[in-house]
């Protein structure tokens, strides 16, 4: 591939020109979301004192506690818990589930939950329809046939072929669940979906919403952690699931200070729009080459993820390795499939990121199983995402 300065290969320039309408939508959402974030920062009177470090038990950590309130404002929730002590999105979601059903037994409404959640606690699931949409009739039957303490909605597709849910679709499932089983609690896995739209699941009635800080809401700056947002009573229970009953959210020092979490949240709407542009460019480029992509070019996007079916392991590996080769970190590394903890199949992953495993930075992973579907996510800034996708596309064009 030859690309000098502002000049792109003809094929890439043509694809980029076709993305203009989609890009304008992403920029519009970013503007609205940035305004919401800025309003929340002003309301909570954020200043330099909120960025200071705490030690020991972390009692009365003003920065940590104000960040919780700020996050609740931004997400339209009663309360929130934002902690670097969550080791992953799965950990945050697991604590949310323990808050509403300590013994397990929840019902997953759109098929199996993500691979790493399956061993957290017992559950049942309602498979999605053949077209990937939720089975409303099946969900209603399941909820009327048995009393469940909670239902679980996974916004993103995970390693499945179904489409991503938008906030309106999540709201429809919440209304269905609460109509069929009044008083039931609803937990939403919001990973990859934050700031892709102008509202979040708490605004659609979710009792708890959880996710990872090294995805969208950390704005590529958060070094680790996760969040839970929703009803105050349940957020406090989730805090006790993270620590222990009686301590809950009162402890938990932030030795390095919370500045990167604040700044990451501030940048998150813009960074999410950058990653969405990378995904939209990839969808058009690979669709033009005849590959099956989801979402298709121009389709609405509820999250960052772009899936591509390559049909064979060799082509898929070339694409993933092309992403790695175009990364700023570890560009010299050749990704190989390996047995990642929590996954049933070997997984190959390109992740040349500044924050290990960050999914808002450009990354691509794929389980080594038919139909050899890869999942591209992130890409910030867009210029780097564009160059990364171009490099990977050239690898499969040759």
MIBALO-351782 format. One record per residue (C-alpha): y, x, z; residue in one letter. Coordinates in nm, 3 decimals. Each point is the difference from the previous one (the first is absolute). Example, Ala and Ser with C-alpha at 12.3 -4.5 7.8 and 13.67 -1.06 7.14 Angstrom:
# residues 2
+---------+---------+---------+---+
:       y :       x :       z : r :
+---------+---------+---------+---+
:  -0.450 :   1.230 :   0.780 : A :
:   0.344 :   0.137 :  -0.066 : S :
+---------+---------+---------+---+
//
This chain:
# residues 398
+---------+---------+---------+---+
:       y :       x :       z : r :
+---------+---------+---------+---+
:   0.000 :   0.000 :   0.000 : X :
:   0.344 :   0.129 :  -0.088 : X :
:   0.293 :  -0.139 :   0.195 : X :
:   0.323 :   0.194 :   0.018 : X :
:   0.304 :  -0.115 :   0.195 : X :
:   0.078 :  -0.366 :  -0.071 : X :
:  -0.235 :  -0.014 :  -0.299 : X :
:  -0.326 :  -0.190 :   0.024 : X :
:  -0.294 :  -0.022 :  -0.240 : X :
:   0.049 :  -0.285 :  -0.245 : X :
:  -0.271 :  -0.213 :   0.160 : X :
:   0.152 :   0.038 :   0.348 : X :
:   0.351 :  -0.078 :  -0.121 : X :
:  -0.124 :  -0.319 :  -0.167 : X :
:  -0.186 :  -0.110 :   0.313 : X :
:   0.303 :   0.074 :   0.216 : X :
:   0.225 :  -0.211 :  -0.222 : X :
:  -0.241 :  -0.294 :   0.036 : X :
:   0.028 :   0.018 :   0.381 : X :
:   0.372 :  -0.084 :   0.018 : X :
:  -0.038 :  -0.364 :   0.104 : X :
:  -0.254 :   0.079 :   0.270 : X :
:   0.210 :   0.285 :   0.133 : X :
:   0.299 :  -0.231 :   0.032 : X :
:  -0.207 :  -0.238 :   0.216 : X :
:  -0.109 :   0.284 :   0.228 : X :
:   0.358 :   0.120 :   0.038 : X :
:   0.116 :  -0.353 :   0.085 : X :
:  -0.259 :  -0.031 :   0.277 : X :
:   0.091 :   0.345 :   0.131 : X :
:   0.367 :  -0.100 :   0.023 : X :
:  -0.079 :  -0.319 :   0.193 : X :
:  -0.241 :   0.182 :   0.232 : X :
:   0.244 :   0.285 :   0.063 : X :
:   0.264 :  -0.251 :   0.101 : X :
:  -0.244 :  -0.156 :   0.248 : X :
:  -0.083 :   0.342 :   0.144 : X :
:   0.366 :   0.101 :   0.026 : X :
:   0.088 :  -0.327 :   0.173 : X :
:  -0.275 :   0.064 :   0.255 : X :
:   0.118 :   0.358 :   0.064 : X :
:   0.350 :  -0.131 :   0.065 : X :
:  -0.124 :  -0.282 :   0.223 : X :
:  -0.196 :   0.247 :   0.217 : X :
:   0.292 :   0.246 :   0.010 : X :
:  -0.216 :   0.295 :  -0.106 : X :
:   0.153 :   0.338 :   0.081 : X :
:  -0.097 :   0.363 :   0.050 : X :
:  -0.118 :  -0.070 :   0.355 : X :
:  -0.292 :  -0.201 :  -0.140 : X :
:  -0.142 :   0.308 :  -0.170 : X :
:  -0.052 :   0.205 :   0.318 : X :
:  -0.344 :   0.119 :   0.111 : X :
:  -0.186 :  -0.124 :   0.306 : X :
:  -0.278 :   0.165 :   0.201 : X :
:  -0.275 :  -0.077 :   0.249 : X :
:  -0.063 :  -0.369 :   0.039 : X :
:   0.299 :  -0.092 :  -0.214 : X :
:   0.142 :  -0.257 :   0.239 : X :
:   0.331 :  -0.157 :  -0.106 : X :
:  -0.003 :   0.164 :  -0.344 : X :
:   0.307 :  -0.164 :  -0.153 : X :
:  -0.073 :   0.122 :  -0.353 : X :
:  -0.357 :  -0.130 :   0.004 : X :
:   0.093 :  -0.338 :   0.150 : X :
:   0.297 :  -0.052 :  -0.231 : X :
:  -0.218 :   0.084 :  -0.300 : X :
:  -0.235 :  -0.282 :   0.104 : X :
:   0.291 :  -0.246 :   0.006 : X :
:   0.137 :   0.131 :  -0.329 : X :
:  -0.339 :  -0.038 :  -0.168 : X :
:  -0.033 :  -0.358 :   0.127 : X :
:   0.340 :  -0.083 :  -0.149 : X :
:  -0.088 :   0.149 :  -0.338 : X :
:  -0.340 :  -0.172 :  -0.015 : X :
:   0.123 :  -0.339 :   0.122 : X :
:  -0.222 :   0.012 :   0.310 : X :
:   0.047 :  -0.077 :   0.370 : X :
:  -0.108 :   0.350 :   0.101 : X :
:  -0.151 :   0.320 :  -0.136 : X :
:  -0.187 :   0.308 :   0.113 : X :
:   0.068 :   0.317 :  -0.199 : X :
:  -0.191 :   0.305 :   0.119 : X :
:  -0.099 :   0.342 :  -0.127 : X :
:  -0.301 :  -0.042 :   0.231 : X :
:  -0.169 :  -0.221 :  -0.259 : X :
:  -0.218 :   0.246 :  -0.192 : X :
:  -0.015 :  -0.216 :  -0.315 : X :
:   0.063 :  -0.345 :  -0.141 : X :
:  -0.358 :  -0.089 :   0.092 : X :
:   0.075 :   0.090 :   0.364 : X :
:   0.309 :  -0.224 :   0.007 : X :
:  -0.186 :  -0.289 :  -0.165 : X :
:  -0.293 :   0.048 :   0.238 : X :
:   0.236 :  -0.029 :   0.299 : X :
:   0.152 :  -0.315 :  -0.149 : X :
:  -0.345 :  -0.152 :  -0.041 : X :
:  -0.095 :   0.092 :   0.358 : X :
:   0.314 :  -0.177 :   0.119 : X :
:  -0.113 :  -0.333 :  -0.147 : X :
:  -0.380 :   0.030 :   0.024 : X :
:  -0.107 :   0.276 :   0.244 : X :
:  -0.369 :  -0.068 :  -0.062 : X :
:   0.033 :  -0.033 :  -0.375 : X :
:  -0.129 :  -0.291 :  -0.201 : X :
:   0.301 :  -0.048 :  -0.227 : X :
:  -0.017 :  -0.148 :  -0.352 : X :
:   0.122 :   0.211 :  -0.293 : X :
:   0.152 :  -0.240 :  -0.253 : X :
:  -0.007 :   0.204 :  -0.323 : X :
:  -0.335 :   0.173 :  -0.009 : X :
:  -0.109 :   0.306 :   0.194 : X :
:   0.268 :   0.192 :   0.187 : X :
:   0.083 :   0.357 :  -0.098 : X :
:  -0.286 :   0.249 :   0.043 : X :
:   0.135 :   0.170 :   0.313 : X :
:   0.044 :  -0.335 :   0.182 : X :
:  -0.357 :  -0.120 :  -0.038 : X :
:  -0.130 :   0.185 :   0.304 : X :
:   0.287 :  -0.091 :   0.232 : X :
:  -0.144 :  -0.331 :   0.125 : X :
:  -0.226 :  -0.285 :  -0.115 : X :
:   0.141 :  -0.233 :  -0.264 : X :
:  -0.092 :  -0.243 :  -0.275 : X :
:   0.162 :  -0.033 :  -0.339 : X :
:   0.065 :  -0.253 :  -0.274 : X :
:  -0.048 :   0.165 :  -0.341 : X :
:   0.282 :  -0.022 :  -0.250 : X :
:  -0.057 :  -0.203 :  -0.316 : X :
:  -0.128 :   0.168 :  -0.314 : X :
:   0.358 :   0.032 :  -0.126 : X :
:   0.098 :   0.183 :   0.320 : X :
:   0.205 :  -0.284 :   0.152 : X :
:  -0.065 :  -0.138 :   0.350 : X :
:  -0.260 :  -0.276 :   0.024 : X :
:   0.206 :  -0.267 :   0.177 : X :
:  -0.285 :  -0.253 :   0.014 : X :
:  -0.240 :   0.261 :   0.139 : X :
:   0.253 :   0.108 :   0.263 : X :
:   0.058 :  -0.358 :   0.114 : X :
:  -0.375 :  -0.068 :   0.022 : X :
:  -0.057 :   0.316 :   0.204 : X :
:   0.280 :  -0.078 :   0.245 : X :
:  -0.107 :  -0.362 :   0.051 : X :
:  -0.365 :   0.097 :   0.046 : X :
:   0.059 :   0.251 :   0.279 : X :
:   0.272 :   0.091 :   0.249 : X :
:   0.140 :   0.348 :  -0.065 : X :
:   0.245 :   0.176 :   0.233 : X :
:   0.195 :   0.144 :  -0.293 : X :
:   0.015 :   0.044 :  -0.374 : X :
:   0.078 :   0.319 :  -0.186 : X :
:   0.190 :   0.032 :  -0.327 : X :
:  -0.003 :   0.329 :  -0.188 : X :
:   0.300 :   0.010 :  -0.228 : X :
:  -0.116 :   0.285 :  -0.224 : X :
:  -0.318 :   0.013 :  -0.202 : X :
:  -0.153 :   0.302 :   0.175 : X :
:  -0.286 :   0.133 :  -0.212 : X :
:  -0.061 :  -0.340 :  -0.159 : X :
:   0.093 :  -0.147 :  -0.335 : X :
:   0.196 :  -0.297 :   0.135 : X :
:   0.373 :  -0.030 :  -0.034 : X :
:   0.253 :   0.070 :   0.272 : X :
:   0.143 :  -0.290 :   0.199 : X :
:   0.374 :  -0.057 :   0.001 : X :
:   0.182 :  -0.138 :   0.303 : X :
:   0.003 :  -0.353 :  -0.144 : X :
:  -0.378 :   0.016 :  -0.047 : X :
:  -0.042 :   0.130 :   0.354 : X :
:   0.209 :  -0.292 :   0.123 : X :
:  -0.227 :  -0.248 :  -0.180 : X :
:  -0.308 :   0.151 :   0.166 : X :
:   0.170 :  -0.013 :   0.340 : X :
:   0.085 :  -0.368 :  -0.042 : X :
:  -0.357 :  -0.072 :  -0.112 : X :
:  -0.150 :   0.182 :   0.298 : X :
:   0.226 :  -0.164 :   0.258 : X :
:  -0.054 :  -0.343 :  -0.153 : X :
:  -0.378 :   0.037 :   0.010 : X :
:   0.001 :   0.165 :   0.344 : X :
:   0.320 :  -0.072 :   0.199 : X :
:   0.095 :   0.277 :   0.240 : X :
:  -0.195 :   0.271 :  -0.182 : X :
:   0.163 :   0.345 :  -0.015 : X :
:   0.065 :   0.172 :  -0.333 : X :
:   0.000 :   0.378 :  -0.042 : X :
:   0.128 :   0.150 :  -0.327 : X :
:  -0.081 :   0.350 :  -0.124 : X :
:   0.330 :   0.082 :  -0.171 : X :
:  -0.089 :   0.352 :  -0.119 : X :
:   0.162 :   0.093 :  -0.334 : X :
:   0.196 :  -0.327 :  -0.010 : X :
:   0.308 :   0.071 :   0.211 : X :
:   0.333 :  -0.040 :  -0.184 : X :
:  -0.167 :  -0.092 :  -0.329 : X :
:   0.161 :  -0.341 :   0.050 : X :
:   0.307 :  -0.115 :   0.190 : X :
:  -0.191 :  -0.138 :   0.299 : X :
:  -0.303 :   0.098 :   0.206 : X :
:  -0.302 :  -0.200 :   0.128 : X :
:   0.155 :  -0.093 :   0.341 : X :
:   0.252 :  -0.207 :  -0.197 : X :
:  -0.293 :  -0.189 :  -0.153 : X :
:  -0.154 :  -0.084 :   0.338 : X :
:  -0.225 :   0.300 :   0.073 : X :
:  -0.061 :   0.041 :   0.373 : X :
:  -0.052 :   0.375 :  -0.032 : X :
:   0.066 :   0.232 :  -0.291 : X :
:  -0.109 :   0.364 :   0.005 : X :
:   0.013 :   0.309 :  -0.217 : X :
:   0.044 :   0.374 :  -0.031 : X :
:   0.316 :   0.210 :   0.021 : X :
:  -0.127 :   0.249 :  -0.259 : X :
:   0.010 :  -0.276 :  -0.258 : X :
:   0.306 :  -0.200 :  -0.108 : X :
:   0.189 :  -0.055 :   0.327 : X :
:   0.013 :   0.369 :   0.094 : X :
:   0.204 :   0.072 :  -0.311 : X :
:  -0.198 :   0.324 :  -0.061 : X :
:   0.157 :   0.155 :   0.313 : X :
:  -0.207 :  -0.141 :   0.287 : X :
:  -0.255 :   0.269 :   0.095 : X :
:  -0.262 :  -0.242 :   0.135 : X :
:  -0.040 :  -0.331 :   0.179 : X :
:  -0.020 :  -0.373 :  -0.050 : X :
:   0.163 :  -0.328 :   0.098 : X :
:  -0.079 :  -0.352 :   0.114 : X :
:   0.254 :  -0.282 :  -0.029 : X :
:  -0.020 :  -0.367 :   0.091 : X :
:  -0.010 :  -0.232 :   0.300 : X :
:   0.122 :   0.175 :   0.314 : X :
:  -0.297 :  -0.103 :   0.217 : X :
:  -0.249 :   0.130 :  -0.254 : X :
:   0.194 :   0.321 :  -0.065 : X :
:  -0.019 :   0.074 :   0.373 : X :
:  -0.376 :  -0.061 :  -0.006 : X :
:  -0.029 :   0.238 :  -0.294 : X :
:   0.191 :   0.262 :   0.200 : X :
:  -0.261 :  -0.032 :   0.274 : X :
:  -0.272 :   0.044 :  -0.261 : X :
:   0.173 :   0.323 :  -0.106 : X :
:   0.035 :   0.134 :   0.356 : X :
:  -0.149 :  -0.198 :   0.291 : X :
:   0.079 :  -0.329 :   0.180 : X :
:   0.277 :   0.048 :   0.251 : X :
:   0.163 :   0.282 :  -0.198 : X :
:   0.031 :  -0.148 :  -0.345 : X :
:   0.319 :   0.108 :  -0.175 : X :
:   0.171 :   0.153 :   0.306 : X :
:  -0.150 :   0.344 :  -0.059 : X :
:  -0.022 :   0.220 :  -0.306 : X :
:   0.236 :   0.291 :  -0.036 : X :
:   0.145 :   0.108 :  -0.335 : X :
:   0.032 :   0.379 :   0.051 : X :
:   0.158 :   0.065 :  -0.337 : X :
:   0.239 :  -0.292 :   0.016 : X :
:   0.005 :  -0.307 :  -0.224 : X :
:   0.256 :   0.106 :  -0.261 : X :
:  -0.250 :   0.019 :  -0.286 : X :
:  -0.126 :  -0.350 :   0.082 : X :
:   0.352 :  -0.142 :  -0.006 : X :
:   0.098 :   0.188 :  -0.314 : X :
:  -0.329 :  -0.085 :  -0.169 : X :
:   0.055 :  -0.372 :   0.065 : X :
:   0.352 :   0.031 :  -0.138 : X :
:  -0.132 :   0.158 :  -0.322 : X :
:  -0.307 :  -0.222 :  -0.029 : X :
:   0.140 :  -0.270 :  -0.233 : X :
:   0.118 :   0.263 :  -0.249 : X :
:  -0.316 :   0.207 :   0.022 : X :
:  -0.217 :  -0.308 :  -0.048 : X :
:   0.193 :  -0.088 :  -0.316 : X :
:  -0.053 :   0.357 :  -0.126 : X :
:  -0.375 :  -0.031 :   0.054 : X :
:  -0.010 :  -0.341 :  -0.169 : X :
:   0.165 :   0.155 :  -0.306 : X :
:  -0.268 :   0.269 :  -0.009 : X :
:  -0.272 :  -0.268 :   0.013 : X :
:   0.164 :  -0.209 :  -0.273 : X :
:   0.030 :   0.303 :  -0.228 : X :
:  -0.366 :   0.088 :   0.058 : X :
:  -0.111 :  -0.356 :  -0.073 : X :
:   0.176 :  -0.008 :  -0.337 : X :
:  -0.110 :   0.348 :  -0.101 : X :
:  -0.368 :  -0.051 :   0.083 : X :
:  -0.013 :  -0.357 :  -0.130 : X :
:   0.131 :   0.126 :  -0.335 : X :
:  -0.294 :   0.241 :  -0.006 : X :
:  -0.246 :  -0.288 :   0.041 : X :
:  -0.084 :   0.037 :   0.369 : X :
:  -0.033 :  -0.304 :   0.224 : X :
:   0.287 :   0.004 :   0.249 : X :
:   0.100 :  -0.222 :   0.291 : X :
:   0.270 :  -0.117 :   0.034 : X :
:   0.054 :  -0.029 :  -0.372 : X :
:   0.333 :   0.109 :  -0.150 : X :
:   0.277 :  -0.236 :   0.106 : X :
:  -0.206 :  -0.186 :   0.260 : X :
:   0.155 :  -0.059 :   0.344 : X :
:  -0.085 :   0.270 :   0.254 : X :
:  -0.073 :  -0.069 :   0.365 : X :
:  -0.080 :   0.361 :   0.085 : X :
:   0.016 :   0.357 :  -0.129 : X :
:  -0.355 :   0.029 :  -0.127 : X :
:  -0.087 :   0.035 :  -0.367 : X :
:  -0.369 :  -0.018 :  -0.080 : X :
:  -0.149 :   0.139 :  -0.321 : X :
:  -0.358 :  -0.039 :  -0.121 : X :
:  -0.115 :   0.315 :  -0.180 : X :
:  -0.361 :  -0.101 :  -0.061 : X :
:  -0.152 :   0.339 :   0.070 : X :
:   0.021 :   0.265 :   0.270 : X :
:   0.111 :   0.287 :  -0.223 : X :
:   0.314 :  -0.172 :  -0.135 : X :
:   0.093 :  -0.130 :   0.343 : X :
:  -0.032 :   0.347 :   0.152 : X :
:   0.222 :   0.147 :  -0.273 : X :
:   0.271 :  -0.254 :   0.081 : X :
:  -0.018 :   0.056 :   0.377 : X :
:   0.008 :   0.377 :  -0.049 : X :
:   0.300 :  -0.035 :  -0.231 : X :
:   0.189 :  -0.175 :   0.281 : X :
:  -0.087 :   0.281 :   0.238 : X :
:   0.105 :   0.268 :  -0.249 : X :
:   0.344 :  -0.161 :  -0.030 : X :
:   0.054 :  -0.019 :   0.377 : X :
:   0.251 :   0.213 :   0.191 : X :
:  -0.260 :   0.097 :   0.264 : X :
:  -0.344 :   0.144 :  -0.077 : X :
:   0.045 :  -0.031 :  -0.375 : X :
:  -0.259 :   0.277 :  -0.039 : X :
:  -0.272 :  -0.202 :   0.177 : X :
:  -0.274 :  -0.181 :  -0.196 : X :
:  -0.093 :  -0.330 :   0.171 : X :
:  -0.374 :  -0.051 :   0.047 : X :
:  -0.181 :  -0.315 :   0.120 : X :
:  -0.092 :   0.016 :   0.368 : X :
:  -0.130 :  -0.219 :   0.282 : X :
:   0.322 :  -0.117 :   0.163 : X :
:  -0.040 :  -0.146 :   0.352 : X :
:  -0.018 :  -0.380 :  -0.006 : X :
:  -0.093 :  -0.038 :  -0.370 : X :
:  -0.336 :  -0.106 :  -0.142 : X :
:   0.031 :   0.203 :  -0.323 : X :
:   0.126 :   0.349 :  -0.067 : X :
:   0.371 :  -0.005 :  -0.078 : X :
:   0.208 :   0.230 :  -0.219 : X :
:   0.363 :   0.028 :   0.101 : X :
:   0.309 :   0.163 :  -0.144 : X :
:   0.258 :   0.038 :   0.274 : X :
:   0.237 :   0.290 :  -0.053 : X :
:   0.236 :  -0.139 :   0.261 : X :
:   0.238 :   0.143 :   0.259 : X :
:  -0.141 :  -0.241 :   0.260 : X :
:  -0.379 :   0.022 :   0.002 : X :
:  -0.149 :  -0.316 :  -0.153 : X :
:   0.339 :  -0.157 :  -0.067 : X :
:  -0.036 :  -0.293 :  -0.239 : X :
:   0.370 :  -0.043 :  -0.076 : X :
:  -0.003 :   0.347 :  -0.154 : X :
:  -0.198 :   0.021 :  -0.324 : X :
:  -0.373 :  -0.026 :   0.063 : X :
:  -0.311 :  -0.131 :  -0.171 : X :
:  -0.343 :  -0.070 :   0.142 : X :
:  -0.321 :  -0.149 :  -0.126 : X :
:  -0.345 :  -0.084 :   0.137 : X :
:  -0.274 :   0.159 :  -0.208 : X :
:  -0.163 :  -0.320 :  -0.117 : X :
:   0.005 :  -0.220 :  -0.307 : X :
:   0.213 :  -0.110 :  -0.176 : X :
:   0.182 :   0.322 :   0.102 : X :
:   0.324 :  -0.163 :   0.104 : X :
:   0.279 :   0.227 :   0.125 : X :
:   0.285 :  -0.109 :   0.224 : X :
:   0.340 :   0.159 :  -0.057 : X :
:   0.268 :  -0.043 :   0.263 : X :
:   0.339 :   0.138 :   0.087 : X :
:   0.218 :   0.226 :  -0.208 : X :
:   0.327 :   0.106 :   0.159 : X :
:   0.242 :   0.082 :  -0.133 : X :
:  -0.071 :  -0.183 :  -0.324 : X :
:   0.071 :   0.313 :  -0.204 : X :
:  -0.291 :   0.175 :   0.172 : X :
:  -0.220 :  -0.309 :  -0.032 : X :
:   0.081 :  -0.021 :  -0.371 : X :
:  -0.090 :   0.364 :  -0.060 : X :
:  -0.318 :  -0.036 :   0.203 : X :
:  -0.121 :  -0.301 :  -0.196 : X :
:   0.093 :   0.169 :  -0.328 : X :
:  -0.211 :   0.304 :   0.096 : X :
:  -0.298 :  -0.217 :   0.098 : X :
:   0.027 :  -0.211 :  -0.318 : X :
:   0.000 :   0.313 :  -0.212 : X :
:  -0.320 :   0.109 :   0.177 : X :
:  -0.183 :  -0.314 :  -0.113 : X :
:   0.158 :  -0.002 :  -0.347 : X :
:  -0.159 :   0.335 :  -0.090 : X :
+---------+---------+---------+---+
//
